[in-house]
Amino acid sequence: MSSEEKKESPPSAPSSPKTTSTATTAGGRASLLARPNVLCLEPYRCARDDYDTGVLLDANENAYGPTSLPTNSLNPYDNSMELERYPCPYQREVKQLLCDYRNSKTMAAAASTTTTTTGGKDDGGGGGGGGTTTTTATGGGMITPENVFCGVGSDEAIDLLIRIFCRPGGGEGGDAIMITPPTYGMYKVCANVNDVSIQAVPLTEDFDLRVAEMLRAVTPSTKLIFVCSPGNPTSKSVPLSEIRRLASSPLYRGLVVVDEAYVDFSGTPSATSLVAEHDNVVVLQTLSKAFGLAGIRCGFAIGPPDVIRLMNNVKAPYNVSKLTSDAAINALRNTPTLEGHVSEILEQREVVARELESFDFVLRVYHSDANFLLFRVRQKANELYKIMADRGVVSRFRGREMHCDECIRVTIGKPEENRKFLDLLQSVYAEIAS
């Protein structure tokens, strides 16, 4: 613990209800942090909670099935997908397959001692040419389906966590979340929708966490700290040691929420290995990025069982469709294809980074642990972005975010897409700079 952390005494634990209903298991960090009305909530009981086989006449479904199906069958009456029935509300197979995959990655990381990545222009970091960094693999905890919530993208999990643990009030008796800008915008959006205060402790100019400052800024009403790793738009991973500092500090009694949407591109061990060590670490993941399934909207929260139970109690019934579950199962069974695609993306990331570094109008290409690059141009980044978009190549202008002046974020696409982006970037910049 740093000397800064030792200077202040721990805050008192947030107030908690005197009793809980049978809807939630007593004890654990969640019972100290959650809103009393959530702890007492009797969750909606789904038709499939009791029976899911047999002659099912309990849920007012249409036994004749749908009029059209997304199937390759030539038989218009083929209903092998059984879409006339409500889906399983528990996604058991999806959760087990996710656990199997993440646990295999955790074991591989624990067996390894180092991970090395290449560095970026003027950065000394990874992801874009010259220089190396070495990260020690740490953590070894395994997860089970009891640790997993499955939802409509990780955005549903973000919203649920805020609704469950933060009392609304906008600073007048309400609770707060902490964010570290520049970061993913949905944390702020969900907090504002739920009338929850926002505490901001910006990253350093090199996009590192300021852990001591974060711990000094927490109050008894700070319920959630959101850490994006790898960051968006920063594309930089947060070491597990920094997550541990936040989770284990006596100065903070809330949850540390680690958003790992891009973790499969990073080569950095996932924070899922910390869930078994700490009762206040929740990890968000998604199938939208490395798995290439943004269209099905499937994401996960991985955390202590008491937190996951509350999320399952509060979520909408049947929040994940059967089509989504089936697609997720197929993807999680086919991880060699995933890893092949990730390898190709990382190769292309190096190609794009090296060429960006060769452009005299590009001042900096930031370290990248994700499937995108953030880079700074000399001037007129917003105009550059708009003209390129009008000509059919769309990136993202990030220049309004903290420490991102004149910055553009570009996703790594297929080789021909990357080539078109680089060629148009160079020609358009020459036009606007003349």
Sequence and secondary structure as in RCSB ss.txt:
>XXXX:A:sequence
MSSEEKKESPPSAPSSPKTTSTATTAGGRASLLARPNVLCLEPYRCARDDYDTGVLLDANENAYGPTSLPTNSLN
PYDNSMELERYPCPYQREVKQLLCDYRNSKTMAAAASTTTTTTGGKDDGGGGGGGGTTTTTATGGGMITPENVFC
GVGSDEAIDLLIRIFCRPGGGEGGDAIMITPPTYGMYKVCANVNDVSIQAVPLTEDFDLRVAEMLRAVTPSTKLI
FVCSPGNPTSKSVPLSEIRRLASSPLYRGLVVVDEAYVDFSGTPSATSLVAEHDNVVVLQTLSKAFGLAGIRCGF
AIGPPDVIRLMNNVKAPYNVSKLTSDAAINALRNTPTLEGHVSEILEQREVVARELESFDFVLRVYHSDANFLLF
RVRQKANELYKIMADRGVVSRFRGREMHCDECIRVTIGKPEENRKFLDLLQSVYAEIAS
>XXXX:A:secstr
  HHHHTS         S   TTS S SHHHHHS HHHHT      GGGT  SSS  SS   TT  SS S   S 
TT  TT TTS   SS HHHHHHHHHHHHHHHHHHHH  EEEEE  TTT SSSSSS EEEEE        GGGEEE
ESHHHHHHHHHHHHH   STTSS  EEEE SS  THHHHHHHHTT EEEE    TT    HHHHHHH  TTEEEE
EEESS TTT     HHHHHHHHH TT  SEEEEE TTGGGT S  GGGGTTT TTEEEEEESSSTT  GGG  EE
EE  HHHHHHHHHHS TT S HHHHHHHHHHHH HHHHHHHHHHHHHHHHHHHHHHHH TTEEEE   SSSEEEE
EESS HHHHHHHHHHTT   EE TTSTT TTEEEEE   HHHHHHHHHHHHHHHHHHH 
